[in-house]
Amino acid sequence: MLTTATFSLIFVAAAIAIVFVTTRSEPTYRPGEAVEGLTADLDRSVPGDYPRITFTDVTDRSGITFRHFSGHRTTQLPEDMGSGAAWADYDNDGWLDLFVVNQAGPLTLSADEVRSSSARSALYRNNGDGTFTDVSASAGIDYRSHGMGAAWGDYDNDGWPDLVVSSYGENELFRNNGDGTFERRSEQSGIGAYQGFWTGVSWGDFDRDGLLDLYVAGYVKYSDLGKMPPSLQYDVEAPPSLNPSAFAPERNLLYRNNGDGTFTEMAYQAGVANLRGRSLAAAWVDLDDDGWPDLYVANDVSDNALFRNLGNGLFEEISLAARVADYRGAMGIAVGDWDGDADVDLFITHWIAQENALYNNMRTQRLELDLPRARTLQFMDEADRYGLGQIALDYVGWGTSFFDYDNDGSLDLFVVNGSTFQEDDDPRLLVGMRDQLFWNRNAEEGFYDVSAVSGQYFATESVGRGAAFGDYDNDGDTDVFVVNNGGRAVLLRNDGGNTNRWLKIRLEGRQSNRSAIGAKLRLVAGPTVQIREVGSQSSYLSQNSLIAHFGLGSRAQADTLEIVWPSGLREILTNVAADQTLHLVEGTSTR
């Protein structure tokens, strides 16, 4: 008979054997390698009914000659974060113009070398025939710096969109004079008062006083760490000056518009300084539908932050309670109701091996179930369930946006990718990656990667960073502009999206801010309900067109279009014909 001691030894040995076998059979993941049972178990093939739409690289024929960065990088973090772009009709001629932010070159440049660098930011005027003209010098925006992000907003409510630009240095404000020129107002306004590593910039009227306020994301307190020993990231040596974890977080800034051309910085007082976050992007969006714009902040190697607007000038951080305090390397933000349930969802791009996140807003479901505290915001990351998680393991994601590229009434998704690792044979260069286009088939199945069948562009590899979305050629479908770190920028024309019907809405506030940022639109066409919030999309260091774009599929009209302005005014239009751009002015739109 077996003694108790012998039985115990056999049991322990068996347990060790089971653990050993289990451990040996568990696949090991390394970025870039397909691992059976780990990176392929959620693969999905492109369905046969995917949209026959191509995104065509028309950069050269458009006259856009922008190239990011001048010279060779010196392996320092600000050089590798890239820059962004922003669409707006700055001259009010009905055609979207484009501002692209540039980095003058390596941080080792002297002040004189920065001022004379060929890598300047560029303002491109849309000629209305598919081409653009660089008007930077004549417009008074001959801007050379270590630039990062940009956003348009009419801060003085004079009817002409103004421009803010962030940088590794100080932020800049350019006031639109209304005659094709701009005047630098950085010091007079207070916007340029602080030196730092500033990244995403977002306009929003947080106090609903009819004046645009500004939120500026701060990244890290950077300094060159020189010849300190490198660290290992997935078996690859990385210089310490490229590791954001090596630096303390930079605070964020909230500029309240005083209404006299000046701003007061009040992030600490309002509760949104985000002192623990290394911030790259922020989005103003009313997530709980109480009429006040909330603030979501994407943080790199630190918890993301969600600040609920209390309506009294203060914010409450609810990141943990809302289940969005996600400690990953977050870069870009997409905002939109992808599943058509009338609440706003969030998509976040991440660093390699971390998957991207799809935070589904559970507010509508909780209200329908009449759960206690149903109005408390709560999200669930369902990226894997809907085709957006595992597929991103091998990528470093940056610029992103929900947009209905086929005008079928459901929001699709674009993701710009680009590595932060250096080329083995030439460490002056970063590794390129392919961008991804995801088609939203329906709310049950989610998204399919249709990049391989949507144009030759998606077979190319670049070091992608910023991305901005807008219908630059006014043909009824949304086009994309991508900024590549250390390379040429790309204008992608949507060819075929306007096969379906569409409707674009350009809003002009009167009691609300003139740009109508924060206005909410609800469109009903047959059984489909779509919502938009003007200016809520953040992308990465970039800004989309402020024109609300709806796809209508085969329907010839929208049954109703409801607008809730930031002032609280509600207006409703009925039987709105498709295939047009409506210019609606607050207080004159009901019919």
ROTITI-488992 format. One record per residue (C-alpha): residue in one letter; z, x, y. Coordinates in steps of 0.2 Angstrom, whole numbers, padded with zeros to 4 digits, always signed. Layout:
% residues N
AZXY...
//
This chain:
% residues 591
M+0000+0000+0000L-0003+0006+0018T+0012+0010+0028T+0014+0004+0045A+0011+0021+0052T-0005+0023+0042F-0011+0006+0048S-0008+0010+0066L-0018+0026+0064I-0033+0017+0057F-0032+0004+0070V-0032+0017+0084A-0046+0026+0076A-0057+0011+0075A-0053+0006+0093I-0059+0024+0098A-0075+0022+0088I-0079+0006+0096V-0076+0013+0113F-0086+0028+0109V-0101+0018+0103T-0100+0006+0117T-0099+0021+0130R-0114+0030+0121S-0125+0014+0121E-0122+0010+0140P-0137+0015+0150T-0134+0027+0165Y-0143+0022+0181R-0151+0035+0192P-0161+0029+0207G-0180+0029+0204E-0178+0028+0185A-0181+0012+0175V-0167+0009+0163E-0169-0004+0149G-0156-0017+0149L-0150-0012+0166T-0165-0012+0179A-0177-0022+0169D-0167-0037+0163L-0170-0048+0178D-0189-0043+0181R-0200-0058+0185S-0219-0058+0185V-0229-0065+0200P-0233-0083+0196G-0251-0089+0196D-0249-0100+0211Y-0244-0086+0223P-0252-0087+0241R-0269-0078+0242I-0264-0070+0259T-0267-0052+0264F-0258-0041+0277T-0271-0030+0284D-0267-0014+0293V-0276-0016+0310T-0266-0003+0320D-0281+0009+0324R-0293-0005+0329S-0279-0013+0340G-0277+0002+0351I-0259+0005+0346T-0257+0024+0344F-0238+0025+0343R-0231+0039+0333H-0212+0041+0330F-0204+0058+0334S-0211+0074+0340G-0208+0091+0331H-0197+0093+0316R-0181+0086+0312T-0165+0097+0311T-0156+0088+0298Q-0145+0078+0309L-0140+0059+0307P-0147+0052+0324E-0164+0060+0320D-0166+0050+0304M-0160+0033+0309G-0177+0028+0316S-0180+0016+0330G-0186-0002+0332A-0198-0013+0341A-0198-0030+0351W-0210-0044+0354A-0211-0054+0371D-0223-0061+0383Y-0217-0050+0397D-0231-0055+0409N-0231-0074+0405D-0250-0075+0400G-0247-0083+0384W-0250-0068+0373L-0236-0058+0364D-0234-0040+0371L-0224-0026+0362F-0211-0013+0366V-0209+0001+0354V-0194+0013+0355N-0196+0031+0351Q-0186+0047+0348A-0191+0061+0359G-0188+0074+0345P-0174+0084+0337L-0157+0084+0345T-0159+0103+0349L-0171+0099+0363S-0165+0103+0380A-0165+0089+0394D-0181+0096+0401E-0189+0096+0384V-0184+0078+0381R-0192+0073+0398S-0208+0081+0394S-0209+0076+0376S-0225+0067+0370A-0214+0055+0359R-0210+0042+0373S-0207+0024+0370A-0222+0013+0374L-0225-0004+0381Y-0241-0012+0375R-0249-0026+0384N-0259-0038+0373N-0277-0040+0379G-0279-0057+0370D-0293-0050+0360G-0284-0042+0346T-0281-0026+0356F-0267-0018+0366T-0266-0007+0381D-0252+0006+0384V-0246+0001+0401S-0229+0011+0400A-0232+0022+0415S-0240+0009+0427A-0226-0003+0422G-0212+0009+0426I-0205+0011+0408D-0210+0029+0405Y-0195+0031+0394R-0191+0047+0384S-0174+0048+0375H-0166+0048+0358G-0170+0029+0357M-0164+0017+0344G-0165-0002+0347A-0173-0014+0360A-0172-0033+0364W-0180-0044+0377G-0170-0057+0387D-0171-0065+0404Y-0153-0060+0410D-0156-0066+0428N-0164-0082+0424D-0179-0079+0435G-0192-0083+0422W-0197-0066+0417P-0190-0057+0402D-0180-0041+0405L-0178-0027+0392V-0163-0018+0386V-0165-0001+0375S-0151+0007+0366S-0150+0026+0361Y-0140+0041+0355G-0134+0043+0373E-0133+0029+0385N-0141+0011+0385E-0154+0006+0397L-0158-0010+0406F-0175-0013+0414R-0177-0028+0425N-0194-0037+0425N-0201-0038+0443G-0213-0052+0438D-0228-0042+0444G-0231-0031+0429T-0218-0018+0434F-0200-0015+0429E-0185-0008+0438R-0172+0002+0430R-0155-0006+0433S-0144+0003+0420E-0131+0010+0432Q-0130-0005+0444S-0128-0017+0430G-0115-0008+0421I-0125-0007+0405G-0128+0011+0405A-0109+0015+0408Y-0105+0022+0391Q-0111+0037+0381G-0112+0035+0362F-0122+0032+0347W-0129+0015+0351T-0140+0006+0338G-0144-0013+0337V-0144-0024+0353S-0143-0043+0354W-0144-0055+0368G-0133-0071+0366D-0124-0083+0378F-0107-0083+0369D-0098-0092+0382R-0112-0105+0385D-0112-0103+0404G-0131-0102+0405L-0131-0083+0407L-0136-0071+0393D-0123-0059+0387L-0126-0043+0377Y-0119-0036+0361V-0122-0018+0357A-0118-0010+0340G-0110+0007+0340Y-0113+0018+0324V-0102+0034+0323K-0094+0047+0334Y-0107+0060+0329S-0106+0079+0331D-0116+0092+0322L-0106+0099+0307G-0117+0114+0306K-0115+0124+0290M-0102+0115+0281P-0105+0114+0262P-0117+0100+0257S-0111+0085+0247L-0119+0077+0232Q-0127+0060+0232Y-0135+0055+0215D-0136+0073+0210V-0145+0078+0227E-0137+0089+0239A-0135+0081+0256P-0130+0090+0272P-0114+0084+0279S-0122+0080+0296L-0132+0066+0287N-0117+0058+0279P-0110+0043+0290S-0094+0044+0281A-0091+0061+0288F-0089+0053+0306A-0077+0040+0313P-0084+0023+0318E-0090+0020+0336R-0084+0004+0344N-0095-0010+0348L-0098-0017+0366L-0099-0034+0372Y-0106-0036+0390R-0102-0053+0399N-0115-0058+0411N-0107-0060+0428G-0122-0069+0436D-0124-0057+0450G-0134-0044+0441T-0119-0035+0434F-0110-0036+0417T-0092-0033+0412E-0088-0025+0395M-0075-0035+0386A-0077-0032+0367Y-0058-0027+0365Q-0052-0043+0375A-0064-0054+0365G-0059-0047+0348V-0076-0040+0343A-0075-0021+0346N-0076-0019+0327L-0066-0003+0327R-0067+0000+0309G-0086-0003+0307R-0101+0009+0308S-0112-0004+0315L-0131-0004+0314A-0136-0022+0317A-0128-0038+0324A-0134-0056+0325W-0129-0071+0336V-0130-0087+0326D-0120-0103+0325L-0115-0102+0306D-0103-0116+0306D-0113-0128+0317D-0100-0131+0330G-0111-0127+0345W-0104-0110+0348P-0113-0094+0343D-0104-0084+0330L-0107-0065+0327Y-0112-0056+0311V-0111-0037+0311A-0119-0026+0297N-0109-0010+0295D-0114+0005+0285V-0101+0012+0273S-0088+0000+0280D-0085-0018+0278N-0097-0030+0287A-0089-0041+0300L-0090-0060+0304F-0083-0066+0320R-0081-0084+0323N-0083-0090+0341L-0067-0100+0346G-0076-0107+0361N-0063-0100+0373G-0070-0083+0376L-0061-0076+0360F-0067-0073+0342E-0058-0074+0326E-0063-0062+0312I-0065-0071+0296S-0075-0059+0286L-0064-0059+0270A-0061-0078+0270A-0080-0080+0272R-0083-0068+0258V-0095-0057+0268A-0084-0042+0271D-0095-0031+0259Y-0092-0013+0259R-0110-0006+0256G-0122+0003+0266A-0129-0012+0277M-0143-0009+0288G-0154-0024+0293I-0150-0043+0294A-0161-0058+0291V-0155-0075+0297G-0162-0092+0291D-0161-0107+0280W-0171-0101+0265D-0166-0115+0253G-0169-0129+0265D-0151-0136+0264A-0149-0137+0283D-0137-0122+0284V-0140-0104+0289D-0140-0091+0276L-0140-0072+0278F-0149-0058+0269I-0143-0040+0271T-0153-0024+0267H-0143-0009+0259W-0144+0009+0254I-0151+0015+0237A-0142+0009+0221Q-0133-0005+0230E-0145-0020+0229N-0148-0031+0244A-0137-0046+0247L-0142-0064+0249Y-0127-0073+0256N-0130-0092+0253N-0120-0102+0266M-0110-0115+0255R-0105-0126+0270T-0117-0140+0266Q-0112-0141+0248R-0094-0141+0253L-0097-0155+0265E-0106-0165+0252L-0092-0163+0239D-0079-0167+0253L-0069-0152+0249P-0053-0148+0258R-0056-0137+0273A-0075-0140+0271R-0079-0134+0288T-0072-0117+0284L-0086-0105+0282Q-0089-0097+0265F-0104-0088+0257M-0109-0082+0240D-0120-0067+0236E-0134-0074+0225A-0147-0060+0227D-0149-0057+0208R-0150-0076+0204Y-0165-0078+0216G-0174-0062+0213L-0168-0051+0228G-0154-0040+0221Q-0158-0029+0206I-0176-0027+0212A-0169-0017+0227L-0159-0004+0217D-0172+0010+0219Y-0175+0007+0238V-0166+0010+0254G-0169-0006+0265W-0170-0007+0284G-0179-0019+0294T-0181-0037+0287S-0184-0055+0292F-0186-0072+0285F-0203-0079+0290D-0214-0092+0283Y-0230-0081+0281D-0240-0094+0271N-0234-0109+0282D-0229-0119+0267G-0213-0125+0275S-0201-0112+0265L-0195-0096+0273D-0201-0080+0264L-0195-0062+0266F-0201-0045+0271V-0191-0029+0268V-0195-0012+0276N-0190+0003+0265G-0188+0021+0268S-0177+0035+0260T-0164+0045+0268F-0166+0059+0255Q-0176+0074+0260E-0192+0080+0251D-0188+0094+0238D-0203+0105+0243D-0201+0102+0261P-0183+0097+0268R-0190+0094+0285L-0198+0078+0278L-0190+0062+0271V-0195+0053+0256G-0207+0038+0258M-0205+0021+0250R-0216+0005+0248D-0211-0010+0259Q-0209-0027+0250L-0215-0044+0253F-0206-0059+0244W-0213-0076+0242N-0201-0090+0242R-0208-0102+0228N-0194-0115+0229A-0175-0117+0231E-0173-0117+0212E-0182-0101+0207G-0181-0091+0223F-0191-0076+0228Y-0205-0066+0219D-0211-0049+0224V-0229-0052+0229S-0232-0035+0237A-0244-0029+0224V-0256-0044+0227S-0254-0045+0246G-0264-0030+0253Q-0267-0012+0251Y-0253-0008+0264F-0240-0012+0251A-0246+0003+0240T-0243+0016+0253E-0226+0025+0255S-0218+0028+0272V-0201+0031+0279G-0199+0014+0286R-0185+0009+0298G-0188-0005+0312A-0198-0021+0310A-0203-0035+0322F-0211-0052+0318G-0223-0063+0329D-0240-0071+0330Y-0248-0058+0342D-0266-0065+0340N-0261-0084+0342D-0270-0089+0326G-0255-0099+0319D-0248-0086+0306T-0234-0073+0308D-0239-0054+0309V-0228-0039+0307F-0225-0023+0316V-0217-0008+0307V-0209+0007+0314N-0209+0022+0302N-0198+0037+0305G-0208+0053+0309G-0224+0044+0307R-0237+0031+0314A-0232+0014+0317V-0241+0000+0308L-0247-0017+0315L-0250-0029+0300R-0261-0044+0303N-0258-0059+0293D-0275-0065+0285G-0274-0082+0278G-0257-0089+0282N-0265-0101+0294T-0274-0110+0280N-0259-0121+0280R-0254-0131+0296W-0242-0125+0308L-0232-0128+0324K-0225-0116+0337I-0212-0121+0350R-0209-0110+0366L-0193-0116+0374E-0188-0114+0392G-0170-0117+0397R-0164-0124+0414Q-0146-0128+0412S-0146-0116+0397N-0151-0098+0398R-0170-0097+0403S-0174-0088+0387A-0166-0103+0377I-0158-0090+0366G-0146-0100+0355A-0156-0116+0355K-0157-0125+0338L-0172-0134+0332R-0173-0146+0317L-0190-0152+0311V-0193-0166+0299A-0211-0167+0290G-0211-0179+0276P-0197-0174+0264T-0195-0157+0271V-0182-0152+0284Q-0182-0135+0293I-0170-0128+0305R-0172-0113+0317E-0161-0105+0330V-0169-0096+0344G-0165-0077+0345S-0154-0077+0329Q-0165-0065+0320S-0159-0047+0321S-0169-0036+0309Y-0165-0018+0311L-0165-0011+0329S-0179-0024+0333Q-0182-0041+0339N-0194-0055+0334S-0203-0066+0345L-0192-0079+0353I-0205-0093+0349A-0200-0104+0335H-0213-0105+0321F-0214-0119+0308G-0225-0120+0293L-0231-0138+0289G-0241-0136+0273S-0255-0149+0273R-0246-0161+0285A-0255-0165+0301Q-0239-0168+0311A-0221-0167+0311D-0212-0183+0310T-0198-0178+0322L-0193-0162+0331E-0175-0162+0337I-0169-0148+0350V-0151-0145+0354W-0150-0134+0369P-0136-0121+0372S-0130-0132+0386G-0127-0146+0373L-0141-0157+0378R-0150-0165+0364E-0169-0170+0364I-0180-0178+0351L-0199-0178+0350T-0208-0189+0337N-0226-0188+0329V-0229-0170+0335A-0247-0164+0330A-0249-0149+0320D-0258-0133+0325Q-0252-0131+0342T-0240-0121+0353L-0229-0132+0363H-0220-0126+0379L-0205-0137+0381V-0193-0136+0396E-0175-0142+0395G-0172-0159+0401T-0190-0165+0400S-0194-0165+0382T-0189-0182+0375R-0203-0193+0370
//
